[in-house]
Amino acid sequence: MIDEREKEKNIKDLEYNHILNKQNIFVIILGTAVISTILGDKIPENITKGGLILAFILGIILSLLHYSKELNDKIEEIKKI
């Protein structure tokens, strides 16, 4: 029989995996946007490719920082169980 502690740990593990999946999906989407920008020829003239790529890369870095903080918080919760 699974006791209450194991059940809580399993739920926290699932939450951790969910956050990790969100991070991966977000980074893949932004990475795809970077590649599309590099390969795209129909970008409006008032937007530069370099600026757009820089914005996407900044988004990737910020999302990695945000999600890594959430993941570290979840790891600490799991360790306390």
N, CA, C and O atoms as a GROMACS GRO file, in nm:
protein
  324
    1MET      N    1   0.082  -0.117   0.000
    1MET     CA    2   0.000   0.000   0.000
    1MET      C    3   0.088   0.126   0.000
    1MET      O    4   0.190   0.131   0.068
    2ILE      N    5   0.046   0.224  -0.076
    2ILE     CA    6   0.121   0.349  -0.083
    2ILE      C    7   0.077   0.439   0.030
    2ILE      O    8  -0.042   0.467   0.048
    3ASP      N    9   0.175   0.485   0.107
    3ASP     CA   10   0.138   0.574   0.217
    3ASP      C   11   0.126   0.718   0.165
    3ASP      O   12   0.157   0.746   0.050
    4GLU      N   13   0.082   0.805   0.251
    4GLU     CA   14   0.055   0.945   0.215
    4GLU      C   15   0.181   1.017   0.167
    4GLU      O   16   0.175   1.100   0.076
    5ARG      N   17   0.295   0.984   0.227
    5ARG     CA   18   0.422   1.047   0.191
    5ARG      C   19   0.464   1.012   0.048
    5ARG      O   20   0.506   1.098  -0.028
    6GLU      N   21   0.452   0.884   0.014
    6GLU     CA   22   0.488   0.841  -0.121
    6GLU      C   23   0.394   0.903  -0.224
    6GLU      O   24   0.437   0.943  -0.333
    7LYS      N   25   0.268   0.910  -0.190
    7LYS     CA   26   0.170   0.968  -0.280
    7LYS      C   27   0.204   1.116  -0.307
    7LYS      O   28   0.197   1.161  -0.422
    8GLU      N   29   0.239   1.189  -0.202
    8GLU     CA   30   0.275   1.330  -0.218
    8GLU      C   31   0.401   1.345  -0.301
    8GLU      O   32   0.410   1.435  -0.386
    9LYS      N   33   0.500   1.257  -0.278
    9LYS     CA   34   0.622   1.263  -0.357
    9LYS      C   35   0.594   1.235  -0.504
    9LYS      O   36   0.651   1.300  -0.591
   10ASN      N   37   0.508   1.138  -0.532
   10ASN     CA   38   0.473   1.108  -0.671
   10ASN      C   39   0.405   1.226  -0.738
   10ASN      O   40   0.431   1.255  -0.855
   11ILE      N   41   0.318   1.295  -0.665
   11ILE     CA   42   0.250   1.412  -0.721
   11ILE      C   43   0.352   1.522  -0.750
   11ILE      O   44   0.345   1.587  -0.854
   12LYS      N   45   0.444   1.545  -0.658
   12LYS     CA   46   0.548   1.647  -0.679
   12LYS      C   47   0.638   1.610  -0.796
   12LYS      O   48   0.678   1.697  -0.874
   13ASP      N   49   0.669   1.481  -0.811
   13ASP     CA   50   0.748   1.436  -0.926
   13ASP      C   51   0.674   1.464  -1.057
   13ASP      O   52   0.734   1.508  -1.155
   14LEU      N   53   0.544   1.440  -1.058
   14LEU     CA   54   0.465   1.468  -1.178
   14LEU      C   55   0.461   1.617  -1.208
   14LEU      O   56   0.468   1.657  -1.324
   15GLU      N   57   0.451   1.699  -1.104
   15GLU     CA   58   0.453   1.844  -1.123
   15GLU      C   59   0.589   1.888  -1.180
   15GLU      O   60   0.595   1.973  -1.268
   16TYR      N   61   0.696   1.828  -1.129
   16TYR     CA   62   0.830   1.858  -1.179
   16TYR      C   63   0.840   1.825  -1.327
   16TYR      O   64   0.890   1.904  -1.407
   17ASN      N   65   0.792   1.706  -1.364
   17ASN     CA   66   0.796   1.664  -1.504
   17ASN      C   67   0.713   1.756  -1.592
   17ASN      O   68   0.751   1.784  -1.706
   18HIS      N   69   0.600   1.801  -1.541
   18HIS     CA   70   0.514   1.891  -1.616
   18HIS      C   71   0.585   2.024  -1.644
   18HIS      O   72   0.579   2.076  -1.756
   19ILE      N   73   0.651   2.078  -1.543
   19ILE     CA   74   0.726   2.202  -1.562
   19ILE      C   75   0.839   2.182  -1.663
   19ILE      O   76   0.862   2.266  -1.749
   20LEU      N   77   0.909   2.069  -1.653
   20LEU     CA   78   1.018   2.038  -1.745
   20LEU      C   79   0.965   2.026  -1.888
   20LEU      O   80   1.030   2.074  -1.982
   21ASN      N   81   0.850   1.964  -1.906
   21ASN     CA   82   0.791   1.952  -2.039
   21ASN      C   83   0.753   2.089  -2.095
   21ASN      O   84   0.775   2.116  -2.213
   22LYS      N   85   0.695   2.176  -2.011
   22LYS     CA   86   0.661   2.311  -2.056
   22LYS      C   87   0.785   2.386  -2.100
   22LYS      O   88   0.784   2.455  -2.202
   23GLN      N   89   0.893   2.373  -2.023
   23GLN     CA   90   1.018   2.440  -2.059
   23GLN      C   91   1.068   2.390  -2.194
   23GLN      O   92   1.104   2.470  -2.281
   24ASN      N   93   1.070   2.260  -2.212
   24ASN     CA   94   1.120   2.204  -2.338
   24ASN      C   95   1.036   2.248  -2.457
   24ASN      O   96   1.090   2.284  -2.561
   25ILE      N   97   0.905   2.246  -2.441
   25ILE     CA   98   0.816   2.286  -2.551
   25ILE      C   99   0.838   2.433  -2.586
   25ILE      O  100   0.846   2.468  -2.704
   26PHE      N  101   0.849   2.518  -2.485
   26PHE     CA  102   0.868   2.660  -2.508
   26PHE      C  103   1.000   2.687  -2.581
   26PHE      O  104   1.004   2.767  -2.675
   27VAL      N  105   1.107   2.621  -2.537
   27VAL     CA  106   1.237   2.641  -2.601
   27VAL      C  107   1.236   2.587  -2.744
   27VAL      O  108   1.296   2.648  -2.833
   28ILE      N  109   1.169   2.477  -2.768
   28ILE     CA  110   1.160   2.423  -2.905
   28ILE      C  111   1.084   2.519  -2.996
   28ILE      O  112   1.124   2.541  -3.110
   29ILE      N  113   0.974   2.575  -2.945
   29ILE     CA  114   0.897   2.670  -3.025
   29ILE      C  115   0.981   2.793  -3.060
   29ILE      O  116   0.983   2.838  -3.174
   30LEU      N  117   1.051   2.848  -2.960
   30LEU     CA  118   1.135   2.964  -2.988
   30LEU      C  119   1.252   2.930  -3.079
   30LEU      O  120   1.291   3.010  -3.164
   31GLY      N  121   1.309   2.811  -3.063
   31GLY     CA  122   1.417   2.767  -3.152
   31GLY      C  123   1.368   2.753  -3.295
   31GLY      O  124   1.439   2.788  -3.389
   32THR      N  125   1.248   2.701  -3.310
   32THR     CA  126   1.189   2.690  -3.443
   32THR      C  127   1.165   2.829  -3.503
   32THR      O  128   1.184   2.850  -3.623
   33ALA      N  129   1.125   2.923  -3.419
   33ALA     CA  130   1.106   3.061  -3.466
   33ALA      C  131   1.238   3.121  -3.513
   33ALA      O  132   1.242   3.193  -3.613
   34VAL      N  133   1.346   3.093  -3.441
   34VAL     CA  134   1.477   3.143  -3.483
   34VAL      C  135   1.515   3.085  -3.618
   34VAL      O  136   1.558   3.159  -3.707
   35ILE      N  137   1.500   2.956  -3.635
   35ILE     CA  138   1.534   2.891  -3.762
   35ILE      C  139   1.446   2.944  -3.874
   35ILE      O  140   1.494   2.969  -3.985
   36SER      N  141   1.317   2.961  -3.847
   36SER     CA  142   1.226   3.015  -3.948
   36SER      C  143   1.265   3.156  -3.988
   36SER      O  144   1.256   3.193  -4.105
   37THR      N  145   1.308   3.235  -3.891
   37THR     CA  146   1.352   3.372  -3.920
   37THR      C  147   1.476   3.372  -4.007
   37THR      O  148   1.488   3.452  -4.101
   38ILE      N  149   1.568   3.283  -3.976
   38ILE     CA  150   1.691   3.276  -4.054
   38ILE      C  151   1.659   3.235  -4.199
   38ILE      O  152   1.716   3.289  -4.294
   39LEU      N  153   1.569   3.139  -4.215
   39LEU     CA  154   1.538   3.088  -4.347
   39LEU      C  155   1.431   3.169  -4.420
   39LEU      O  156   1.416   3.155  -4.542
   40GLY      N  157   1.358   3.253  -4.347
   40GLY     CA  158   1.246   3.326  -4.407
   40GLY      C  159   1.292   3.444  -4.492
   40GLY      O  160   1.387   3.514  -4.457
   41ASP      N  161   1.223   3.463  -4.603
   41ASP     CA  162   1.254   3.575  -4.692
   41ASP      C  163   1.147   3.682  -4.690
   41ASP      O  164   1.168   3.791  -4.744
   42LYS      N  165   1.034   3.655  -4.630
   42LYS     CA  166   0.922   3.749  -4.635
   42LYS      C  167   0.901   3.823  -4.503
   42LYS      O  168   0.788   3.842  -4.459
   43ILE      N  169   1.009   3.865  -4.441
   43ILE     CA  170   1.001   3.943  -4.318
   43ILE      C  171   0.981   4.089  -4.358
   43ILE      O  172   1.049   4.138  -4.449
   44PRO      N  173   0.891   4.159  -4.292
   44PRO     CA  174   0.870   4.301  -4.326
   44PRO      C  175   1.001   4.381  -4.318
   44PRO      O  176   1.089   4.351  -4.238
   45GLU      N  177   1.011   4.481  -4.403
   45GLU     CA  178   1.136   4.557  -4.413
   45GLU      C  179   1.167   4.636  -4.287
   45GLU      O  180   1.284   4.663  -4.258
   46ASN      N  181   1.064   4.675  -4.211
   46ASN     CA  182   1.090   4.754  -4.091
   46ASN      C  183   1.139   4.670  -3.974
   46ASN      O  184   1.174   4.725  -3.869
   47ILE      N  185   1.142   4.539  -3.989
   47ILE     CA  186   1.193   4.449  -3.885
   47ILE      C  187   1.320   4.382  -3.938
   47ILE      O  188   1.318   4.320  -4.045
   48THR      N  189   1.428   4.395  -3.865
   48THR     CA  190   1.553   4.333  -3.911
   48THR      C  191   1.560   4.189  -3.862
   48THR      O  192   1.510   4.155  -3.755
   49LYS      N  193   1.623   4.106  -3.941
   49LYS     CA  194   1.640   3.965  -3.902
   49LYS      C  195   1.721   3.954  -3.775
   49LYS      O  196   1.688   3.875  -3.686
   50GLY      N  197   1.827   4.032  -3.765
   50GLY     CA  198   1.914   4.026  -3.648
   50GLY      C  199   1.840   4.063  -3.520
   50GLY      O  200   1.856   3.998  -3.417
   51GLY      N  201   1.757   4.167  -3.529
   51GLY     CA  202   1.680   4.209  -3.411
   51GLY      C  203   1.580   4.105  -3.370
   51GLY      O  204   1.560   4.080  -3.251
   52LEU      N  205   1.515   4.044  -3.468
   52LEU     CA  206   1.416   3.940  -3.440
   52LEU      C  207   1.481   3.817  -3.379
   52LEU      O  208   1.430   3.760  -3.283
   53ILE      N  209   1.595   3.776  -3.434
   53ILE     CA  210   1.668   3.661  -3.381
   53ILE      C  211   1.716   3.691  -3.239
   53ILE      O  212   1.707   3.605  -3.151
   54LEU      N  213   1.766   3.812  -3.216
   54LEU     CA  214   1.810   3.851  -3.083
   54LEU      C  215   1.695   3.845  -2.982
   54LEU      O  216   1.713   3.799  -2.870
   55ALA      N  217   1.578   3.892  -3.024
   55ALA     CA  218   1.460   3.888  -2.936
   55ALA      C  219   1.423   3.744  -2.902
   55ALA      O  220   1.392   3.714  -2.786
   56PHE      N  221   1.426   3.654  -3.000
   56PHE     CA  222   1.393   3.514  -2.975
   56PHE      C  223   1.497   3.449  -2.884
   56PHE      O  224   1.461   3.372  -2.794
   57ILE      N  225   1.624   3.478  -2.906
   57ILE     CA  226   1.729   3.420  -2.822
   57ILE      C  227   1.717   3.472  -2.679
   57ILE      O  228   1.736   3.397  -2.583
   58LEU      N  229   1.686   3.600  -2.665
   58LEU     CA  230   1.663   3.655  -2.532
   58LEU      C  231   1.544   3.586  -2.466
   58LEU      O  232   1.547   3.558  -2.346
   59GLY      N  233   1.439   3.560  -2.543
   59GLY     CA  234   1.323   3.486  -2.491
   59GLY      C  235   1.361   3.347  -2.445
   59GLY      O  236   1.313   3.300  -2.341
   60ILE      N  237   1.447   3.280  -2.520
   60ILE     CA  238   1.493   3.146  -2.482
   60ILE      C  239   1.569   3.152  -2.350
   60ILE      O  240   1.544   3.072  -2.259
   61ILE      N  241   1.661   3.246  -2.339
   61ILE     CA  242   1.741   3.258  -2.216
   61ILE      C  243   1.653   3.289  -2.096
   61ILE      O  244   1.666   3.227  -1.991
   62LEU      N  245   1.562   3.386  -2.113
   62LEU     CA  246   1.473   3.422  -2.002
   62LEU      C  247   1.382   3.306  -1.962
   62LEU      O  248   1.358   3.284  -1.843
   63SER      N  249   1.331   3.232  -2.060
   63SER     CA  250   1.244   3.118  -2.027
   63SER      C  251   1.322   3.009  -1.955
   63SER      O  252   1.271   2.946  -1.862
   64LEU      N  253   1.446   2.985  -1.998
   64LEU     CA  254   1.528   2.885  -1.929
   64LEU      C  255   1.555   2.926  -1.785
   64LEU      O  256   1.551   2.843  -1.694
   65LEU      N  257   1.583   3.054  -1.764
   65LEU     CA  258   1.605   3.102  -1.627
   65LEU      C  259   1.478   3.089  -1.543
   65LEU      O  260   1.484   3.046  -1.428
   66HIS      N  261   1.366   3.127  -1.600
   66HIS     CA  262   1.239   3.121  -1.527
   66HIS      C  263   1.204   2.977  -1.489
   66HIS      O  264   1.174   2.948  -1.373
   67TYR      N  265   1.210   2.887  -1.588
   67TYR     CA  266   1.173   2.749  -1.560
   67TYR      C  267   1.275   2.679  -1.472
   67TYR      O  268   1.237   2.592  -1.393
   68SER      N  269   1.403   2.714  -1.482
   68SER     CA  270   1.502   2.650  -1.395
   68SER      C  271   1.478   2.689  -1.250
   68SER      O  272   1.500   2.608  -1.160
   69LYS      N  273   1.432   2.812  -1.226
   69LYS     CA  274   1.398   2.852  -1.090
   69LYS      C  275   1.279   2.771  -1.039
   69LYS      O  276   1.280   2.723  -0.926
   70GLU      N  277   1.177   2.755  -1.123
   70GLU     CA  278   1.061   2.674  -1.083
   70GLU      C  279   1.102   2.529  -1.056
   70GLU      O  280   1.055   2.468  -0.961
   71LEU      N  281   1.189   2.476  -1.141
   71LEU     CA  282   1.234   2.338  -1.123
   71LEU      C  283   1.315   2.323  -0.994
   71LEU      O  284   1.299   2.224  -0.923
   72ASN      N  285   1.400   2.418  -0.964
   72ASN     CA  286   1.478   2.413  -0.839
   72ASN      C  287   1.388   2.420  -0.718
   72ASN      O  288   1.410   2.350  -0.619
   73ASP      N  289   1.284   2.505  -0.724
   73ASP     CA  290   1.188   2.513  -0.613
   73ASP      C  291   1.117   2.379  -0.594
   73ASP      O  292   1.096   2.334  -0.481
   74LYS      N  293   1.081   2.316  -0.705
   74LYS     CA  294   1.011   2.186  -0.697
   74LYS      C  295   1.105   2.079  -0.643
   74LYS      O  296   1.061   1.992  -0.567
   75ILE      N  297   1.232   2.084  -0.680
   75ILE     CA  298   1.329   1.987  -0.626
   75ILE      C  299   1.342   2.002  -0.476
   75ILE      O  300   1.348   1.902  -0.403
   76GLU      N  301   1.345   2.126  -0.428
   76GLU     CA  302   1.353   2.150  -0.284
   76GLU      C  303   1.230   2.094  -0.213
   76GLU      O  304   1.242   2.036  -0.105
   77GLU      N  305   1.112   2.112  -0.272
   77GLU     CA  306   0.990   2.057  -0.213
   77GLU      C  307   0.997   1.905  -0.206
   77GLU      O  308   0.958   1.846  -0.106
   78ILE      N  309   1.048   1.843  -0.311
   78ILE     CA  310   1.057   1.696  -0.316
   78ILE      C  311   1.157   1.647  -0.210
   78ILE      O  312   1.134   1.545  -0.145
   79LYS      N  313   1.267   1.719  -0.194
   79LYS     CA  314   1.368   1.678  -0.094
   79LYS      C  315   1.313   1.686   0.048
   79LYS      O  316   1.355   1.610   0.134
   80LYS      N  317   1.220   1.778   0.073
   80LYS     CA  318   1.164   1.795   0.206
   80LYS      C  319   1.066   1.684   0.243
   80LYS      O  320   1.035   1.664   0.360
   81ILE      N  321   1.017   1.615   0.142
   81ILE     CA  322   0.918   1.509   0.169
   81ILE      C  323   0.987   1.387   0.228
   81ILE      O  324   0.922   1.288   0.258
   0.00000   0.00000   0.00000
